[in-house]
Amino acid sequence: MKSIATHRITKDRFLEIRHHTELICKSLKPEDVSIQPVEFVSPPKWHLAHSTWFFEQFVLTKYKANYKVFNEDYAYYFNSYYNNVGERVMRANRGTMTRPALIDVLNYRTYVNNELAEFISKGISEDIAEVIEIGLQHEQQHQELLIYDIKYIFGNQPTFPVLDYKVELKPEDWKQEFIKIEEGVYEIGHKGEDFCFDNELGRHKVYLHDYEISNRLVTNSEYIEFINAGGYKDFNLWHAEGWDFIEKNQLESPLYWHKVNQKWMQYTLQGLVEIKGHLPVCHISLYEAFAFAQWKGMRLPTEFEWEIASNQLNYGQLWEWTNSAYLPYPNYKKVEGALGEYNGKFMVNQMVLRGGSIATSKNHCRPTYRNFFQAEMRWHFSGIRLAK
C-alpha cells in the first residue's frame, strides 16, 4: 500500500468512518446479523467484528503500550484470511456463530474505538499512520461488502425486507454514443501522493489499438431485449464455463429478478419493485456480461482501455466488468507479513472490475482502483459497459 501523510489520520476521521459502518446496520434486527445463506456471504455481525479486530490486531496490540486485548478468542473468531496471524473460523462457518452476541460485538467496537482514538490523540508516527490508513480503507471496503451481504440475506427472504440505508441507482438515460480512443502507448497505474492499494502500483506503459467505448452502461430495457431474444438459451453466445454455470444453476435473468404476472420485478433494498427500463442492469456475472456483448456484436473493454477512457466516462454507479484477468503490474511488490496477504495472493482465477458503485465509498471511486471477483459472482453491484 502506498505511504500517506500522518496528518490524514485524525481521531474525528477514524470515528466517523467507524460510525458509518454501524449506520449501515442500524435498522437490522438481532435475527438478521448472524445468518449466512451461502458461503460467499458473511453475517453482518462478522463484518462489525472483523473490521474491529483488524485495528486491534495490526495497531493496538503491536504499537500501544500495555494494551489489553478485549477477548483473546476474538482473533480466532474474526480473522478472515490472514494465515500469518494464525488459525481462524472457516469462512463457510461464520454463520454458525450465535456467540459472541451482537451486544458483545458492539461493546468490542466501542472498546477498540476508545482505545485507538486515545492512541491517535497522543500522536503517531508515519509508519503507524500508514497501518491505520490501511485499516480505514479496509473498513470502507467492508461497508460495501456489508451492503452486498445484507441485500443477499434480505433478497432471499419471502418478505423482501427494506433496509433503512439508501443506495439507489440513477437512470442512464442519455443517448448512447461511443467514445473513440486512438491507438498508441499509454501509461497505466496510480500516480500522485494520495492513498492507493498496492495492486494499483507499478505504473507502466501499455500499447492500445484503436477502440471505441460506450458513454453509458447497458440498461434494464436493453437486457430484457437480450432475454426475450433467447440470450440465455443460445450456447453460441457464452463461454463454455459460463454456459455450464447458467445450465447448472438454471439461470434465466440477473440476480434478484423475478417474473410476477408476466412483469419483471427485482428486489432492491427498498423492497420488491417493478423493473425500470432506463436504470442500468445490475447484479451481472462476467459470463452474462460477455454473452450480452457477444449478442450485440461487441465486447467488454480491457481494464487498460477502461482506465484510459475513464476521464470521459460517467462512472461510479456499478462496478464494470472488464475482459482482463487480475494480475500484478510490472514491478509489483508484496509487502512483508500479514498485510502482504491483502491483494497479492488473490491474483489468480479472478477478473478485474473498474469504476466503483453506489455502495462504494466515494474516495475509492478512482480511475486506477482495481476490484476483482470470480467470473460467476453476481451479488456485488456489477454492470456492463460495451466496447468495440
N, C-alpha and C positions, 0 to 999 in steps of 0.2 A: 504494500500500500504506500502511496506517496506521502512524504512528510508534509506536515501542515504547521502553521504558526501556533504557538502556545496561546495567543490572545483569543483564538476562536473558542477555546474551552472555558466556559463560564458556568457558574452554578445555575444561573437562570436558564441558560440554553439546555443544559443537562436535564433539569427538572421539567422543562417544557416538553422536550421530546419524550421523556418517560411518562408524563401525564397523558400525552396524546395516545399512547398505547392503551391506557385504561379507558380513555374516552371512546375508543372504537368498541370496547366491550361493555359499556355502561348499561345497555339495555338487555344484556344476556341474563338468563336465569341460571341458578346453580346447576340445573339439569343439563344446560347447554355446554358447559365448559369442559367436561371430561370425555365426551363422546368422540370416537374416531371411526367413521363409517368405512373408510378404506385406508390402506397403509400410507398413501402419499398425503393424507390429510392429518394434521396434528391438532389435538384438542386445544381450544383457546387457553385453557389453564396452563398447558405445557408452554405455549408461547410466552405467557406472562412470567413464568418461572425461568425459562431458558434464557431469555434476554436479560434477566436479573443475574442469573448465575454467571453470564459472560463477564459482567463488571466485577463480580466477586472474585471469580477465578483469575482473570487476567490483570486486574488492577489492585483490588483491595488486599488480597492475600499476598500479593507479590511486593507491593510498594508501601502499604500503610502499616506503620509500626503498631504492634500489639493488637492488630485486628482480630476479632473473634468471629469465626465463621458462624452464620446463623444456624445452620444444621449440617452436620457432617455428611448426612446421607444425600443431600441435595445435589452434590456433584455427580453422583451415580444416577439419580433420577433425571437430571435435566441437562446433562451433556448431550450434544447432538451427534457429532461425527468426529470429534477430536480424539484420535487414537493416542496422541501424545499426552493427553491429560489423564487417561485411564478408562476403566470399564464404564459401561452405561446401559441403561434400559434400551432394548432393541426398539427401533423405530415403530415396528408393527404393534408393539405392546404399550405404546404411550397411552392408548385409550383404556387400558385395564386398570390404570391407577386412579381409584377414587380417593386415595390418600396420597400426599397431603391434601387436605380440604382446601377449597378456594380461599377461605379466610386466612389459612396459613400462608398461602402463596401471596396474598395481598399484604400480609404482615411482613413477609420476606422482602417484597418490593419496597415497602416503607423503610425497613431497616437498612437495606443497601442504599436507597436514595439518601437517607440521612447521613450515613457514613461517607458516601462518596461526595455529597455536597459539601460536607465539612472539610474533606480532604482537598477538594478543589479550592475552597476559600482560603486555604493556608498557603497556596502557591504550589505549582507543579513544574517539573522540568519538561523540556521539549519531548523527550522520549516517552514520558508518561502521558503527556498531552496527545501524542500520536496514537497510543493504545486506546485512550478514552474516545478519541475521534472515530477510530475503527468501531468501537462499541456503539457509538451513537448511530453511525451509518448502518451497522448491523441491526440495531433496534428498528430503524426505519424500514429496512428490508422485511423484518418480521411484522411490522404494521401492515404491510401489503399482503404478506402471506396470511396473516390473521383474517383479512377481508376475504381472500380466496377460500380459506377453510371454513369460515362462518357461512359463506354463501353455499358451499357444498353441503355442510351439515343441514342448513335450513332448506336448501333446494331439493333435498331428498326426503323431506317430510311431507305428509299429506296435507298439512295445514299451510304450507308455504309461508312461514313467519316473515315479518318485516323487521329489519334492523334499524334502530334509531341512530343511524350514521349514514349520511347520504353520499353515495358515489353514483353519479348518473352520466350517461353518455349524451353527447350533443349531436345534432344532425350533421352529417357530411353532405350538405345539400347544395354545394356549389357544382358548377359544371365540371365534368371530368376532362382534364387535359393532361397531356404527357410532356413532362419536362425533359428537354434534350440535354444530354451531357456529352461533350466531345471527348474522343479518345485522348489518352495522354497519361503521363506519370503524375500521380497524386500522393500526398502524404496522409497517412492513417495513424490514428492513435492520439492519446491525450498530450496536451502541452499546456503550460501555464502553471501557476502556483497553487491553485485550488485543489481540493481533495479529489483523488480518483482511486479506484481499486487497481491492484497490481496487474490484472488482466487487460487493462487499458493502456499499459505502458509498453515501451519498445516501439516508439514512433518510427515508422518505416515507410518506404515508398512501395507503391503498387502501380502496375500498369492496367488501365481500364480501356476496353474498346468502347466505341460509340454505343450509347444506350439511351433509353427513354424510361422514365418512371412516373407513375401516376401521381397527380397532385392531391388525391384523396384516397381514403380507404374504400374497400368494397362494402356495399350496403346490404342490409337485410333483403330488400326487394331484389337486388341482383342475385343474391344467394338463393332465394326462393326460385328464381328462374332456373338456376342450376339444378335444384332438387326436382322441379317439375319436368325438366328435360331428361331426367333419369341419370343424373350425375352419380348417384350412389349405386347405380345398377350397372354402370359401364366400366368394366375392369381395365379397359384401354387407357383410362384417364389416371390410373393410380399406380404408385409404386407397388411392387409385389408385396412388400411388407405392409404397406398401407391397406391394400385390398384384403390381406389376411386379417388385419386389425378390425376393419369395419364388418367383415363377414363374421368373425368370431364373436364380436360384441353386438351384432345386428344393428348397426348404426345407420340412420337414415336422415339425420339432421344434426345441427350443432348441439352441444351440451345445454341442458335446461330448456330445450324447445319441446313443446307438446302440441299435438293436434287435437283440438277440442271443438266438436261440432263443425268440422271442416275448416276451422280457423286455426292459424298458427298462433300459439301463445308461448310466452317464455317467462321463466322465473327470473326476477330481478330482486335485489334486496329491498325493493318497495312492494314485493308481492308478485303474484302471477298476473301478467298483463298481456294484452294483445300486442303482437309484434308491430313495430313502427318501421315501415319500409325505408325511411330516409336515415335511420340510425345505422352506424357501422355494424356489420355482423361480428359477433363476439363468441369467445369460447370455442375456437377452432384449433384443431391439431395441425401440425405441419402437413400430415398426409392430406387432410381436407383442403388446406391452402394450396398445396401443389396440384391436386386434382382440379380445383376450380380454375387455377391459372391455365392448366392444360386445356380445359374446356373452352376457355376464352382465347386460346391460341397464343397465350403469353407465358410468362414465367414469374418466379419470385426473384427479387433483387438479391445480389450478394450483400454481405454486410459492408463491404467496401464501397459498393455502388450506393448503398443507402447512406453511409456516412458522408460521402462527397456531395450528395444531393440534399442533405438534411437542412442546410441553410435556406433551401427553397421549399421545404415541406412544412405543413402544419401538423406536427406530430405531438404525441402525448396522450391521445385518447386510449389507444390499445397498443400493447406490445406487438410488434410487427415481425412475423416470421421472415427470416432470410434463408437463402439457399446455401448458407455457409456453416460448415462444421465448426464446433467450438474447439479451437486450437490455440496454442501460445503464439504470441507475436515474436518476431526475431529479438533475441537478447532478453527474453522473458526470464526473470529471476524470482524463484520462490523463496520467501523469507524463511529463516530457520525456525524450528519449533512448531508449536501447535497452530499459530496464526498462518503458517505456510500451508496448512490444510484448507484454507478458506476457499481458494479458487482452483489452484493448480491440479489437484487430484481428480477434478471432475472433467478434465479436458479429454474426454473420450465418450463416444456414443451420445453426444448432445448437439443440438443445433442452436445457433445464435438468433436472438430476437433483439430488435432495436427500438428505441423511441420512448419507452415508458407508457404508463396507462393512467386512467382516472384514479386508480388506487395507489399509485406511486408517489412517494414524497417528491415534491417538485424539484428539490436540489439534486435528485437522481436522474431527472429527465435532461440528459445532456447528450450531445451527438456521439460521444465516444463510449458511452455506457454499454457494456456487453452482458445482456441477460442470456440465460441458457437453460434449455429444458430438453427432455427426450421428445422425440418426434410425435409420440402418441398423446402427450399431455394436453388437456383441454380445460382444466379447472382454473387456470390463470386467465387474466383479461387479455386475450390474444385476438388479432385480426389479420387482415390481408391487404397488402399494397402490391399492385401489379407492376411488372416491368416488361420491357420488350427491347 
